[in-house]
Structure formats: C-alpha cells, structure tokens
Amino acid sequence: MKDAIVEHGGYRIRVRSRGPARGPHAIVLPGMGETSFTVVPQVRQLRELGYTTHLIELPGFGLAPALRKDAARFEQLADLVVAVANKVGVDRAVILGHSLGGGIALHIAARHRAFVSGLILLAPAAVGRSLVWTYKLFCMPLIGRALLRPSKNVSRRYLRYFLIGSGRRSDDAFVDRLVRRKSQPLGQVRSMRAIVWANQPSRWRRLLLLPVPGGEQIGYTLRDRIAALADIPTLVLWGSSDRVISARDAAIIRRANPRAEIHIARGVGHLLPLEAAEWTNSYIARFDATRLREVPTSRPA
C-alpha cells in the first residue's frame, strides 16, 4: 500500500498504489469529476485477482495545480498518464477507465501500444458522438463557466436524471451515499473546464455542429482508429440507461473490433461502476481468466 506524488510537466500527480508487490500492473482512471470512490469496487476486484493497482489522479482532481487548457487535450493526458506510470515503475499494464478515463485509456492504446496489455472500458468517452446534449453548453465560455462551478455536493435531482439509471433511481440510500461523496472543489472544476475547452472543435465548426447531437466529440473521438486496436484484449461494459454517453456507442466498437467483449447492463446509468458493481466485477473476473492471462505482462522486446 503506497501513495506517491509524481511531478511531471509542472504538475503534481498523486498515484495510489495497492496490491501485491510482484503482481501484474493495472492502471485505473476515474471519470471526469469523479474520485477513487466511484471505482473502488473495481480496484478491489483487480487486487483480488492478483493485480497491483495504480489509481492515477489527473492534475487538479487530486492535487494542485489544476490543469491548464494548453495541456488538457486527450493526447496530452494520455502521454501524461504513461509518463507518470513509468515514473512509479510501470512499463506495461491493463488499463481500466471509466468515462473520461476510458477515453484516455483508448488514446493511450492508440499512442503507446506497447504499454497496454488489455483494456477494460466502462462507458468510455472518445468512441462516438452520443455525448449528453448539455455538453454543448459546457463548451460555451460564459455559459460553461456558470455551469461548471465549484459545489459542495451535487443535487439529488441531477444525480437521478443524468447519472443514475432506472434500476437505482429510487434507491434513496444509494443516492444519499453519492450526495455525501460527490463534491466539485475549485481545482477540480478548473481542470474539468480545461478538458472541455481544450478538446472541442474550432469555433466555426462548433457552430456547424450545433444541431448535431454530441458533435463536439469530433475533436477527440477515435471511432475511425478503433479497428487498429483490435489486437488488444478489450472488455467494454455499459449501462443501457446511460444519459451521459449512450450505450449505442458500444456498437461502434463491436463493428470495428469483433473480438472485443461487450456487455450492456439493463436499467443502469453512467455510474455503472457503483450502480452495478457486482455485475461489473463478475465480467472483469471472467475477462481476466479468459483473455488477459494469455497476454504477457512485461513489455515485448
């Protein structure tokens, strides 16, 4: 059990490492605005499977300073994660990413193929163009700044409408637990703004894409490059009631990579790792046994 603070590119990044000292490595990347709390069940599952897990907090999501726009493109975040992982002794790993973390995981696979021994993608970004319509508002400087502002907690109405699926929307105990855990301090919000604004298309293209649902994703989607990643063992899990990134995007991965293992949880929303923790972990355990144990855990020569 070890926490490390890595300095890279003027940022301080915290890495929470847990598990057996000699186990294969697993990098864990939470979603945007999320913390380690969201993916705790999966971190525990990976440790039980024998992995040494390294949860990497992006700048501003853990330690100051917050991300700047000029360092917040998906490609830059992918390079940052790999550089930080290398500094804590990881040269090859399975990557588990949720939402934003899943998008970064895909960009790592596209840019640093030798680093990735497997992908576990939970409702990942950077696949299609089905992002929630409110993302358009986040991309508008004045409106986005007003919407992306610090808060001590998130409203129950917002959680129930956007983040939680129909299966647990009326689970008051579950919602209360999320409200107690979810907050957005200033540093985190600044980093979120930087990521949103750094990865959008040009101003004129944004105007052209205004009527297109999720069109803003054109700035960072990898939908045309997913087929090139087909040799990487890939597990994709999604909630059918996801209102942030639609599970329809899973079909893009299925067409581009027929070998990818894809499962959709009925009635589950964007907080899949918590909403359906046992369901998610059961597929991770099976994927590890049937696909990942066949893959060498050290970097190929």
C-alpha positions as CSV (number, residue, x, y, z in Angstrom):
1,M,0.0,0.0,0.0
2,K,1.7,3.2,-1.2
3,D,0.8,6.7,-2.2
4,A,3.3,8.5,-4.5
5,I,3.4,12.1,-5.6
6,V,4.9,12.4,-9.1
7,E,6.0,15.7,-10.6
8,H,5.6,16.0,-14.3
9,G,5.3,19.0,-16.7
10,G,4.8,21.4,-13.8
11,Y,2.0,19.3,-12.2
12,R,1.8,17.2,-9.1
13,I,0.0,13.9,-9.7
14,R,-0.9,11.5,-6.9
15,V,-0.7,7.8,-7.6
16,R,-2.4,5.4,-5.2
17,S,-0.8,2.0,-5.5
18,R,-2.3,-1.0,-3.8
19,G,-1.9,-4.8,-4.0
20,P,0.8,-7.4,-4.2
21,A,4.3,-6.1,-4.9
22,R,5.0,-8.5,-7.7
23,G,1.6,-8.7,-9.3
24,P,0.9,-7.6,-12.9
25,H,0.1,-3.9,-13.1
26,A,-3.3,-2.3,-13.6
27,I,-3.8,1.4,-14.2
28,V,-7.1,2.8,-13.0
29,L,-8.5,6.1,-14.4
30,P,-11.8,7.5,-12.9
31,G,-14.2,9.7,-14.9
32,M,-14.3,13.4,-15.1
33,G,-15.4,15.0,-11.9
34,E,-15.2,11.6,-10.2
35,T,-12.9,10.3,-7.5
36,S,-11.4,7.0,-6.5
37,F,-14.8,6.4,-4.6
38,T,-16.5,5.6,-7.9
39,V,-14.2,2.8,-9.0
40,V,-13.3,1.4,-5.5
41,P,-15.2,-1.9,-6.2
42,Q,-13.2,-2.5,-9.4
43,V,-9.9,-1.6,-7.7
44,R,-10.7,-4.2,-5.0
45,Q,-11.7,-6.8,-7.7
46,L,-8.4,-6.3,-9.6
47,R,-6.4,-6.7,-6.3
48,E,-8.3,-9.9,-5.5
49,L,-7.3,-11.1,-9.0
50,G,-3.6,-10.5,-8.1
51,Y,-3.0,-7.1,-9.7
52,T,-1.1,-4.3,-8.3
53,T,-3.4,-1.3,-8.9
54,H,-2.3,2.2,-9.6
55,L,-5.1,4.8,-9.4
56,I,-3.8,8.0,-11.1
57,E,-5.4,11.3,-10.3
58,L,-5.2,13.9,-13.0
59,P,-3.9,17.3,-12.1
60,G,-6.5,19.3,-10.1
61,F,-8.6,16.2,-9.5
62,G,-6.4,15.4,-6.5
63,L,-3.5,17.9,-6.0
64,A,-3.0,21.4,-7.2
65,P,-2.3,23.0,-9.6
66,A,-5.3,22.5,-11.8
67,L,-4.9,21.5,-15.5
68,R,-4.3,24.3,-18.0
69,K,-6.2,24.3,-21.3
70,D,-2.9,24.1,-23.2
71,A,-2.1,20.7,-21.5
72,A,-5.6,19.2,-21.4
73,R,-6.1,17.6,-24.8
74,F,-6.8,13.8,-24.8
75,E,-3.5,13.1,-26.4
76,Q,-1.6,15.1,-23.8
77,L,-3.5,13.4,-21.0
78,A,-2.6,10.0,-22.4
79,D,1.1,10.9,-22.6
80,L,0.9,12.3,-19.0
81,V,-0.6,9.1,-17.6
82,V,2.1,6.9,-19.3
83,A,4.9,9.2,-18.2
84,V,3.6,9.1,-14.6
85,A,3.2,5.3,-14.7
86,N,6.8,4.9,-15.9
87,K,8.0,7.0,-13.0
88,V,6.4,4.7,-10.5
89,G,7.9,1.6,-12.2
90,V,5.1,0.6,-14.6
91,D,6.1,-0.1,-18.2
92,R,3.1,-2.3,-19.2
93,A,-0.4,-2.6,-17.7
94,V,-4.0,-3.4,-18.1
95,I,-5.9,-0.1,-18.1
96,L,-9.3,0.2,-16.5
97,G,-11.0,3.5,-17.4
98,H,-14.5,4.9,-16.7
99,S,-16.0,7.7,-18.9
100,L,-13.2,10.3,-19.3
101,G,-10.8,7.7,-18.0
102,G,-11.9,5.2,-20.7
103,G,-11.3,7.8,-23.4
104,I,-7.8,8.4,-22.1
105,A,-7.2,4.7,-22.0
106,L,-8.2,4.5,-25.7
107,H,-5.8,7.3,-26.5
108,I,-3.0,5.6,-24.6
109,A,-3.6,2.4,-26.6
110,A,-3.5,4.4,-29.9
111,R,-0.3,6.3,-28.9
112,H,1.5,3.8,-26.7
113,R,0.6,0.4,-28.0
114,A,3.4,-1.4,-26.2
115,F,2.3,-0.1,-22.9
116,V,-1.2,-1.7,-23.0
117,S,-1.7,-5.3,-22.2
118,G,-5.5,-5.0,-22.0
119,L,-8.4,-2.5,-21.9
120,I,-11.3,-2.5,-19.5
121,L,-13.6,0.3,-20.7
122,L,-16.6,1.4,-18.6
123,A,-18.9,3.7,-20.6
124,P,-15.9,5.2,-22.3
125,A,-15.7,8.6,-23.9
126,A,-13.8,9.1,-27.3
127,V,-15.8,6.4,-29.1
128,G,-18.7,8.1,-30.9
129,R,-20.8,11.2,-30.9
130,S,-23.6,10.4,-28.4
131,L,-22.4,12.7,-25.6
132,V,-25.2,14.3,-23.5
133,W,-26.7,17.4,-25.1
134,T,-25.7,19.7,-22.1
135,Y,-22.0,19.2,-23.2
136,K,-22.7,21.8,-25.8
137,L,-23.4,24.3,-23.1
138,F,-20.2,23.4,-21.3
139,C,-18.3,24.4,-24.5
140,M,-19.7,27.9,-24.4
141,P,-17.3,30.1,-22.4
142,L,-19.8,32.2,-20.3
143,I,-22.5,29.5,-20.0
144,G,-19.9,26.8,-19.5
145,R,-18.2,28.7,-16.7
146,A,-21.6,29.2,-15.0
147,L,-22.5,25.5,-15.2
148,L,-19.0,24.2,-14.3
149,R,-18.6,25.9,-11.0
150,P,-17.5,24.6,-7.6
151,S,-20.1,22.9,-5.4
152,K,-20.0,21.2,-2.0
153,N,-22.3,18.5,-3.3
154,V,-24.5,17.6,-6.3
155,S,-28.2,17.8,-6.2
156,R,-30.3,14.6,-5.9
157,R,-32.3,15.7,-8.9
158,Y,-29.2,16.0,-11.1
159,L,-27.9,12.6,-9.9
160,R,-31.2,10.9,-10.6
161,Y,-31.8,12.4,-14.0
162,F,-28.3,12.3,-15.5
163,L,-26.1,9.8,-13.7
164,I,-28.2,7.1,-12.2
165,G,-30.2,4.5,-14.2
166,S,-33.8,3.4,-13.7
167,G,-32.8,0.4,-11.7
168,R,-31.5,2.5,-8.7
169,R,-33.0,5.9,-9.3
170,S,-35.4,5.4,-6.4
171,D,-32.8,3.9,-4.1
172,D,-32.7,6.7,-1.5
173,A,-29.8,5.1,0.5
174,F,-27.7,4.8,-2.7
175,V,-28.5,8.4,-3.8
176,D,-27.7,9.7,-0.3
177,R,-24.3,7.9,-0.3
178,L,-23.5,9.6,-3.6
179,V,-24.5,13.0,-2.4
180,R,-22.2,12.7,0.6
181,R,-19.3,11.7,-1.6
182,K,-19.7,13.9,-4.6
183,S,-18.3,17.4,-4.5
184,Q,-16.5,19.6,-7.0
185,P,-13.9,21.8,-5.4
186,L,-12.3,24.7,-7.4
187,G,-9.2,22.9,-8.6
188,Q,-11.3,20.0,-9.9
189,V,-13.7,22.4,-11.7
190,R,-10.9,24.3,-13.3
191,S,-9.4,21.0,-14.6
192,M,-12.8,20.0,-16.0
193,R,-13.2,23.3,-17.8
194,A,-9.7,22.9,-19.3
195,I,-10.5,19.4,-20.6
196,V,-13.9,20.5,-22.1
197,W,-12.4,23.6,-23.7
198,A,-9.2,22.0,-25.0
199,N,-10.9,19.2,-26.8
200,Q,-13.7,21.0,-28.7
201,P,-13.6,21.8,-32.4
202,S,-12.9,25.2,-33.7
203,R,-15.4,28.0,-33.1
204,W,-16.8,27.8,-36.7
205,R,-17.0,24.1,-36.7
206,R,-18.9,24.2,-33.3
207,L,-21.5,26.4,-35.0
208,L,-21.9,23.9,-37.8
209,L,-22.2,21.1,-35.3
210,L,-24.7,22.9,-33.1
211,P,-27.7,20.9,-34.3
212,V,-25.7,17.6,-34.3
213,P,-26.1,15.6,-31.0
214,G,-22.7,15.1,-29.5
215,G,-20.9,16.7,-32.4
216,E,-18.4,18.3,-30.1
217,Q,-16.8,14.9,-29.7
218,I,-15.3,15.1,-33.2
219,G,-12.4,16.9,-31.6
220,Y,-11.2,13.7,-29.8
221,T,-13.2,10.7,-31.0
222,L,-11.2,7.6,-32.0
223,R,-14.0,5.9,-33.8
224,D,-12.0,5.7,-37.1
225,R,-9.0,4.2,-35.3
226,I,-10.6,1.6,-33.1
227,A,-10.1,-1.2,-35.6
228,A,-6.4,-0.7,-35.4
229,L,-6.6,-1.6,-31.7
230,A,-8.3,-4.9,-32.3
231,D,-5.3,-7.0,-31.2
232,I,-5.6,-5.6,-27.7
233,P,-7.8,-7.7,-25.4
234,T,-10.8,-5.4,-24.8
235,L,-13.7,-5.6,-22.4
236,V,-16.5,-2.9,-22.8
237,L,-19.2,-2.6,-20.2
238,W,-22.1,0.0,-20.4
239,G,-25.4,0.8,-18.8
240,S,-28.5,0.8,-21.0
241,S,-29.8,3.9,-19.3
242,D,-26.6,5.9,-19.6
243,R,-27.7,9.5,-20.3
244,V,-24.2,10.9,-20.4
245,I,-22.6,8.7,-23.0
246,S,-25.1,6.5,-24.8
247,A,-24.6,2.7,-24.8
248,R,-25.3,3.0,-28.6
249,D,-21.6,3.8,-28.9
250,A,-20.8,0.2,-28.0
251,A,-22.0,-0.8,-31.5
252,I,-19.1,1.2,-32.9
253,I,-16.6,-0.8,-31.0
254,R,-18.4,-4.1,-31.9
255,R,-18.2,-3.3,-35.6
256,A,-14.6,-2.1,-35.5
257,N,-13.4,-4.9,-33.2
258,P,-15.5,-8.1,-33.4
259,R,-13.1,-9.7,-30.8
260,A,-14.0,-7.1,-28.1
261,E,-16.1,-8.5,-25.3
262,I,-19.1,-6.2,-24.9
263,H,-21.9,-6.3,-22.3
264,I,-24.8,-3.9,-21.6
265,A,-26.4,-3.8,-18.1
266,R,-30.2,-3.1,-18.3
267,G,-31.5,-0.2,-16.2
268,V,-28.0,1.0,-15.3
269,G,-26.8,4.6,-15.8
270,H,-23.5,6.3,-16.2
271,L,-22.3,5.4,-12.7
272,L,-22.1,1.8,-13.8
273,P,-19.0,1.0,-11.6
274,L,-21.1,1.7,-8.5
275,E,-24.7,1.0,-9.6
276,A,-23.8,-2.5,-10.8
277,A,-20.6,-3.2,-9.0
278,E,-21.1,-7.0,-8.7
279,W,-22.2,-7.3,-12.3
280,T,-19.2,-5.3,-13.5
281,N,-16.8,-7.2,-11.4
282,S,-18.1,-10.6,-12.5
283,Y,-17.3,-9.7,-16.1
284,I,-13.9,-8.3,-15.2
285,A,-13.0,-11.6,-13.4
286,R,-14.2,-13.6,-16.4
287,F,-12.3,-11.4,-18.8
288,D,-9.1,-11.7,-16.7
289,A,-9.4,-15.5,-16.7
290,T,-10.2,-16.0,-20.4
291,R,-8.4,-13.2,-22.1
292,L,-5.8,-11.3,-20.0
293,R,-3.9,-14.3,-18.5
294,E,-2.9,-15.2,-22.1
295,V,-1.1,-11.8,-22.5
296,P,2.5,-11.3,-21.4
297,T,2.6,-8.8,-18.6
298,S,6.0,-7.4,-19.5
299,R,6.8,-5.1,-22.4
300,P,7.5,-7.0,-25.6
301,A,11.1,-6.9,-26.8
